[in-house]
Amino acid sequence: MKRLHVHVSVDDLQGSIRFYSGLFGTQPTVAKPDYAKWMLDDPRVNFAISARGGKAGVDHLGIQVETPDELREVHGRLQQAERPVLEEGATTCCYAESEKAWTSDPQGLLWESFMTTGESTVFGDDTRLAGFRTSGGKAESSPCCGAKPAPVIEAACCSGTGANK
């Protein structure tokens, strides 16, 4: 069964944890010094916040799946959306091990599709993803797992070198 994922960058993590815990009626499922996550069933959403120096607001959205078949289905939908797709594969992000792919909508809002395969003791720092957020083909800020600059990957997305296959 699929679950909507929302990741919000915040300036005040503790204040945001108090707010969202009150709003959702429960404490976070995962709480780290720079990150918190609620795995909610009503509504069915993986809601995460982080204080890692990003601009406050919605960082990215996603669709979390539970099976490899669901992951293939959602990856297929990403391909049909006619935007560059970065198939990241196995990675560490947001204190979790996962299989994932990324795209951005025409406004540059990042969307990820992923299946969590385990936990991690580190947030993750995936430089393969830095610079993938695109708006009109221009690289912008980095998503979830780091803010390190990297070359624009759009050419790799369209060349069959591991992305957009």
Buried (B, 14 or more C-beta within 10 A) or exposed (E): EBBBBBBBBBEEBEEBBEEBBEEBEEEBEBBBEEBBBBBBEEEEBBBBBBBBEBEEEEBBBBBBBEEEEBBEBBBEEBBEEEBBBBBBEEBBBBBBBBBBBBBBEEEBBBBBBBBBEEEBEEBBEBEBBBBBBBEEEEBBBBBBBBEEEBEBBBEBBEEEEBBBE
